Amino acid sequence: MVRLHVKRGDESQFLLEAAGSARLAQLAPLAARVYNGRLKVHRLCSEMEELAEHGVFLPYNMQGLTDEQIEELKLKDEWAEKCVPSGGSVFKKDEMGRRNGHAPNEKMQQVIKKTIEEAKALISKKQVQANVCVNMEMVKDALDQLRGAVMIVYPMGLPPHDPIRMEFEDKEDLSGTHKGQGAPGREPLISHEEQKQMMLYYYRKQEELKKLEEDDDDSFLNAEWADNHALKRQFHGVKDIKWGPR
């Protein structure tokens, strides 16, 4: 058996054990699977920290909006009453406007946070210092621990649009990055502010068009809200993944 030291640039990532007779064509896909698996664990841990603090993910059309805007647009989170944490919830507003603010109670928060620590430790870069190799079984174990914690805290499950559920179902959105080259940016393709303005624009346009049918008035064309907004795309990623004999 040989032991490979996988790095990104000069930064250690993990140790990988393989048969001495293994060819490069066999080792590269194996290293990539472990590397991608570790990224998946870290993405889940990041989102689960937010889950513990602020509850489940809001529908995309409600994210970043104020209560007044939600009321004006007549929006409703249909998953809020379905996805309630065990033992009830405590309200802690998500200032980023991504999650509904109905966080698990302190006991259930600790279940999530403790599991996150254990999962991170399994695939940590510190395993290199401890001379411990990381393999797909360890990655799978970390993922199973995280999945189990979510099932304990949210026995009714998470909304289908929640990035945590999407990760577990392998439906995660990896746009904005190359798989295996870094965690994807979680911002939408348009900013929250642009999203709000666009939603309000189309809603008000619809309302004004209704008025037109009643009074045949085209003065709305000069309304301030009639300006379009440019979309902003943000791309994130890392490169230069290197690996070689330790």
C-alpha positions as CSV (number, residue, x, y, z in Angstrom):
1,M,0.0,0.0,0.0
2,V,1.1,3.6,-0.7
3,R,0.0,6.7,1.0
4,L,-0.7,9.9,-0.9
5,H,-0.7,13.4,0.5
6,V,-3.4,15.4,-1.3
7,K,-3.0,19.1,-1.4
8,R,-4.6,22.2,-2.9
9,G,-1.8,24.4,-3.8
10,D,0.6,24.1,-0.8
11,E,-2.3,23.5,1.7
12,S,-2.7,19.9,3.0
13,Q,-6.2,18.4,2.5
14,F,-6.0,14.7,3.4
15,L,-4.0,11.5,3.2
16,L,-5.2,8.8,0.8
17,E,-4.2,5.1,1.0
18,A,-4.1,3.0,-2.2
19,A,-2.6,-0.2,-3.5
20,G,1.0,0.2,-4.6
21,S,0.1,-1.3,-8.0
22,A,-2.6,1.4,-8.7
23,R,-2.2,3.5,-11.8
24,L,-2.5,7.2,-12.0
25,A,-5.8,6.8,-14.0
26,Q,-7.2,4.9,-11.0
27,L,-5.9,7.2,-8.3
28,A,-7.1,10.5,-9.7
29,P,-10.8,9.6,-9.7
30,L,-10.5,8.2,-6.2
31,A,-8.8,11.3,-4.9
32,A,-11.5,13.5,-6.6
33,R,-14.4,11.5,-5.0
34,V,-12.9,11.9,-1.5
35,Y,-12.2,15.6,-2.2
36,N,-15.7,16.2,-3.5
37,G,-17.2,14.3,-0.6
38,R,-15.3,16.4,1.9
39,L,-16.7,19.6,0.2
40,K,-20.2,18.2,0.4
41,V,-19.8,17.6,4.2
42,H,-18.5,21.2,4.7
43,R,-21.4,22.6,2.6
44,L,-23.9,20.7,4.8
45,C,-22.2,21.8,8.0
46,S,-22.3,25.4,6.9
47,E,-26.1,25.2,6.1
48,M,-26.9,23.2,9.2
49,E,-25.3,25.9,11.4
50,E,-27.8,28.3,9.9
51,L,-30.6,25.8,10.3
52,A,-29.8,25.6,14.1
53,E,-29.8,29.3,14.4
54,H,-32.7,30.4,12.1
55,G,-34.8,27.4,11.1
56,V,-35.7,26.1,7.7
57,F,-35.1,27.8,4.3
58,L,-37.7,30.2,3.0
59,P,-39.2,29.8,-0.5
60,Y,-37.0,31.6,-3.0
61,N,-39.7,34.2,-3.8
62,M,-39.8,35.3,-0.1
63,Q,-36.1,35.5,0.6
64,G,-34.8,39.0,1.5
65,L,-38.2,40.6,1.6
66,T,-39.5,42.6,4.6
67,D,-42.8,41.6,6.3
68,E,-44.5,44.5,4.6
69,Q,-43.3,43.4,1.2
70,I,-44.4,39.8,1.8
71,E,-47.9,41.1,2.8
72,E,-48.1,43.4,-0.2
73,L,-47.1,40.6,-2.5
74,K,-49.6,38.2,-0.7
75,L,-46.9,35.6,-0.3
76,K,-47.1,32.7,2.1
77,D,-44.6,30.1,3.3
78,E,-46.6,26.8,2.9
79,W,-43.9,24.8,4.6
80,A,-43.7,26.8,7.8
81,E,-46.4,24.7,9.6
82,K,-45.2,21.4,8.1
83,C,-41.5,21.6,9.0
84,V,-41.6,22.3,12.8
85,P,-38.6,21.2,14.9
86,S,-39.0,18.6,17.7
87,G,-39.9,20.3,21.0
88,G,-41.2,23.4,19.3
89,S,-39.3,26.5,18.0
90,V,-37.9,29.8,19.3
91,F,-37.9,32.8,17.0
92,K,-34.6,34.2,16.0
93,K,-34.8,36.4,12.9
94,D,-32.4,35.7,10.0
95,E,-31.0,39.1,9.1
96,M,-30.0,37.7,5.7
97,G,-33.6,36.8,5.0
98,R,-32.8,33.3,3.9
99,R,-34.4,31.2,6.7
100,N,-37.8,31.6,8.4
101,G,-36.5,32.5,11.9
102,H,-38.2,29.6,13.7
103,A,-35.1,27.9,15.1
104,P,-35.0,24.7,17.1
105,N,-35.0,24.9,20.9
106,E,-31.7,24.9,22.8
107,K,-31.6,21.1,23.2
108,M,-32.2,20.4,19.6
109,Q,-29.7,23.1,18.6
110,Q,-27.0,21.2,20.6
111,V,-27.9,18.0,18.7
112,I,-27.1,19.7,15.4
113,K,-24.0,21.6,16.6
114,K,-22.5,18.5,18.3
115,T,-23.1,16.4,15.2
116,I,-21.5,19.1,13.0
117,E,-18.3,19.0,15.2
118,E,-18.1,15.2,14.9
119,A,-18.7,15.2,11.2
120,K,-16.0,17.9,10.6
121,A,-13.5,16.0,12.8
122,L,-13.9,12.9,10.6
123,I,-12.7,14.6,7.4
124,S,-10.7,17.3,9.0
125,K,-7.3,18.5,7.6
126,K,-6.0,17.7,11.0
127,Q,-6.2,14.1,10.1
128,V,-3.0,14.7,8.1
129,Q,-1.1,15.7,11.2
130,A,-2.5,12.6,13.0
131,N,-1.3,10.5,10.1
132,V,-4.9,9.2,9.5
133,C,-6.0,8.5,6.0
134,V,-9.5,9.6,4.9
135,N,-11.6,7.4,2.6
136,M,-15.1,7.3,1.2
137,E,-16.4,5.3,4.1
138,M,-15.4,8.1,6.5
139,V,-17.1,10.6,4.2
140,K,-20.2,8.5,4.1
141,D,-20.1,8.1,7.9
142,A,-20.0,11.9,8.3
143,L,-22.9,12.4,5.9
144,D,-25.0,9.7,7.7
145,Q,-24.3,11.5,11.0
146,L,-25.5,14.8,9.6
147,R,-28.6,13.2,8.0
148,G,-29.4,11.5,11.3
149,A,-29.2,14.8,13.3
150,V,-31.6,16.5,10.8
151,M,-34.1,13.6,11.1
152,I,-34.0,13.8,14.9
153,V,-34.6,17.6,15.0
154,Y,-37.0,17.7,12.0
155,P,-38.8,14.4,12.0
156,M,-41.3,15.8,9.4
157,G,-38.4,16.6,7.1
158,L,-37.2,19.8,5.5
159,P,-38.8,21.8,2.6
160,P,-37.8,20.4,-0.8
161,H,-36.0,23.8,-1.6
162,D,-33.9,23.7,1.5
163,P,-30.2,23.3,0.4
164,I,-29.7,20.7,3.2
165,R,-32.3,18.4,1.8
166,M,-31.1,19.1,-1.7
167,E,-27.6,18.0,-0.6
168,F,-28.8,14.8,0.9
169,E,-30.8,14.0,-2.2
170,D,-27.9,14.9,-4.5
171,K,-29.9,17.8,-6.0
172,E,-27.6,20.5,-4.8
173,D,-27.1,23.6,-7.0
174,L,-23.4,23.7,-8.0
175,S,-23.8,26.6,-10.4
176,G,-21.1,29.1,-10.1
177,T,-18.3,26.6,-9.5
178,H,-16.8,23.5,-11.0
179,K,-17.5,20.3,-9.1
180,G,-14.4,19.3,-7.2
181,Q,-13.0,22.8,-7.3
182,G,-14.6,24.4,-4.3
183,A,-17.8,25.0,-2.5
184,P,-20.4,26.8,-4.6
185,G,-21.5,30.4,-3.9
186,R,-24.9,30.3,-2.3
187,E,-26.0,33.8,-3.4
188,P,-28.7,33.8,-6.1
189,L,-27.8,35.0,-9.6
190,I,-29.4,38.3,-8.7
191,S,-28.9,40.1,-5.4
192,H,-31.6,40.2,-2.7
193,E,-32.2,43.9,-3.4
194,E,-32.7,43.3,-7.1
195,Q,-34.9,40.3,-6.4
196,K,-37.2,42.5,-4.2
197,Q,-37.4,45.3,-6.7
198,M,-38.1,43.0,-9.6
199,M,-40.9,41.2,-7.7
200,L,-42.4,44.5,-6.7
201,Y,-42.1,45.8,-10.2
202,Y,-44.0,42.9,-11.7
203,Y,-46.6,43.0,-9.0
204,R,-47.3,46.7,-9.4
205,K,-47.3,46.4,-13.1
206,Q,-50.0,43.8,-12.9
207,E,-52.0,46.0,-10.6
208,E,-51.6,49.0,-12.9
209,L,-52.7,46.9,-15.9
210,K,-55.8,46.0,-14.0
211,K,-56.5,49.7,-13.5
212,L,-56.0,50.3,-17.2
213,E,-58.8,48.0,-18.0
214,E,-61.1,50.0,-15.8
215,D,-60.2,53.6,-16.7
216,D,-58.2,53.3,-20.0
217,D,-55.4,55.4,-18.5
218,D,-51.8,54.9,-19.7
219,S,-50.2,57.3,-17.2
220,F,-48.6,54.3,-15.4
221,L,-46.0,54.1,-18.2
222,N,-44.2,57.0,-16.6
223,A,-44.3,55.5,-13.1
224,E,-41.0,55.3,-11.3
225,W,-41.2,51.6,-10.8
226,A,-41.1,50.9,-14.5
227,D,-37.3,50.8,-14.7
228,N,-35.7,47.5,-15.3
229,H,-32.8,46.2,-13.2
230,A,-29.6,44.5,-14.5
231,L,-28.9,41.0,-13.3
232,K,-25.6,40.3,-11.6
233,R,-23.9,37.0,-11.8
234,Q,-21.3,35.9,-9.3
235,F,-19.0,33.0,-9.8
236,H,-16.9,31.4,-7.1
237,G,-14.4,28.6,-7.3
238,V,-10.9,27.4,-6.4
239,K,-8.2,25.8,-8.6
240,D,-4.8,24.2,-8.6
241,I,-5.6,21.0,-6.8
242,K,-2.3,19.1,-6.5
243,W,-1.5,15.7,-5.1
244,G,1.6,13.5,-4.9
245,P,3.5,11.0,-2.8
246,R,3.7,12.1,0.8
